[in-house]
């Protein structure tokens, strides 16, 4: 249903886009969903194509799914900005948890602790827009960035929690050798028995240079 809603919205401006929903977590009248998309078209007379992943948060209203939040990114790492649609309400608790998670990521990434960062992710985490899934692949990617001297800042700007699941979205800035890249991210996490949260879906985009 989420994919259908997105497809209808996209078709209004680009009839050559295809959207697929790969998974969804339904919590009563609310849902987190993820999937992929591909586009074909022409620009300046040249054929173009693109593909990537998306993650959304929606609510069933009057029998129809309505989007509160959506983050998307092109699969090659170059994307239009992740974006938010409608209102993505956050409780004080979920906002605090998202802020703590962002602070944890920044502290340990910038200290070179790839394994510590990875400990907050499920062993089988889905890494949307990445060719490989799983914590081991994530830690390897983080370590490669750390080895290049990367430093990061993270700013969460919305979070929502339903039962055992929470979704958060925000922005990041990464600096390597004086070069800075910015992007958006989205995570869905699940509560563990000990009260901690493990990220089960993660999506990160990179904004084109100059945005």
N, C-alpha and C positions, 0 to 999 in steps of 0.2 A: 504493500500500500504506500509506503514511503517513497519507493522508487517510482511508482506511478505518479505520485504528486510532483516529484521532482521533474519527471519526464515532461509532464504537461506544462510546467513552468518554463522549462528550457525550450520546448518546441515553439513557444510563442516568439522566440527570437532566433533560434537555430534549429531548423528541422532536421539537420544532419548530425544530431547527437543521439547516442544510445546509452541508456543508463540501466545498470544491472544491480539488484540488491542481492548481496551474498549472505547476509545474516542479519538477524534482528533479535533483540531482547525485549519482550513485551512485559510490561508491568502495569496491569490494569488498563487504564486509558492513556498510558505513556509508553514510549518506546525509544530505545537507542537502536540505530541501524547503521550498517556499513555496506559499501559496495564499490563498484567501479564504473567508469564511463569512458566512452571513446567518441571522438568527433572527426568529421571529414568535411572539408570545404575548400574554398579558394581564397587566396589573398594576393592582390596585385597580379592576378592572372595565373598564379602558381597554386598547384594542389597542395593542401596542407592536411595533416592529421595529428591527432593527439590522444592521449589516454592518461588515466590516473585513477585515484581512489577518492572516496568521500565518506564522511561520517555525519550522522544527523541525530537530532533529538526532536521528537514530535509528540503531539497530543491528539487524541481522538476527541473531536468537537462536532456535535450534531451528526455523528455517523461518518465523519471524514477526518483523515489524518492531516493535521496542520503542523508545519515546521516551526519550531522555536529557534533552533540553532543548526547551522550547517557549516562544516569545514571541508574544503576540497583542495586537491592539489594535483598537478600534472605529474605523470609517472617518471619523467626524466629529471625531476627535482626543480624545474622552473615552472612557477605557477603564478596565476593571478592571486591576489591576496586571499587568504582564507576569509570567509565572511559569515556574518551572523544575520539571521532573518527573524523578525519578530522579537519577542522578549524571552530571555532565558532566565527564569527566576532562580534565585539562589538563597538558601537558608544561611544563617550565620555559621552553622556547623559545617555545611558543605564548602562554603567560601574559605573557612579557616583550614579545612583539610586540604583544599586545593593550594592554598598559600603555603602550607607546611610542605606539601609535596614538591612545589616549585623551589622552595628554599633548600630542601634536601638535595634535589637534583643539582642546583647551582653550586652548593657547597662542595659536594663530593666530585662533581665533574671538574671544577676548577682546581681541586686538590689532586686530580689525577687518579681518582678512585673509581675506575670503570666498573669493577665488580660490585662496589657499594651502590652505585646508581642502578645497576642491573638487578639488585636484590629487591627493588620495589616493583619489578615486573614479573608476571607469571612465566613459568618455564616455557609454556607454549604460546606466549603473547603473539598476537597477530600484528605485524608491522606493515600497515597499509602504505603503499607506494615504495616498499622495499622488496628486492628480489628474494629475500629470505625472511622467514619468520623464526620466532623463538628467542629466548633470553640469550643463548650463546651467540647468535648472530648479532643481537643488539650490543652485547658487551664488546664483541670484536669491532663493530663499527665505532663505538664510543672510544675504544682504546686507540684506534687509528687516528681519530680526531685529536685525542689528547696527545699522542705522539707528535703531532704536527704543531703542538703548542696552542691549541684552540682554547679560548676562554668564552664563557657564555653568561648571559643574563636572561632571566625568564620572568614574564609578567602575566599571571593569570588574570582574566577579566570576567569570567563567568563560570559558575559551577552549579550543578543540580544533582540531587540525590533522591533515589527511590528504592526503598528497601535495602538490599545488599549491594546495589549498584550506584556508581556515581560517575558523572561525566564532567570534565572540565576542559575549557578552551582558553587560549591565550596567545601571546606573542613571545618571540625570543630574538636575541641578537647574538651572533657569534663572530668573534674576531680571531683571525689567524694571520700572522705576519703583517699586521697593519691593515689587512683587508677585512671589511665588515659585511656580513650577510644578515638579512632579517627574514623572518617568516612567521607563520602561524602554526599552532599545534592543537591537536585534540586527543584526549585520552578517555577511555572508559575503564573503570576499575571495579573490582569486586571485593567485598569484605571477606577477610579470612577469619578463622575461628578465634584467633587471638585479638581480634579487633583492628588489626592493620588492614591496609588495602593493597591489592596487587593489580597493576595495570594489565588488562587483558586485550585491549585494542589500542593501538597508538598510530597516529597520523601526524607527519610533519611536512610542511611545505617550505619552499624557499621562494621569496619574492624575486622577480626579475631585477637586475641591477638598475638602480636609480629610483626604485619605488620606496 
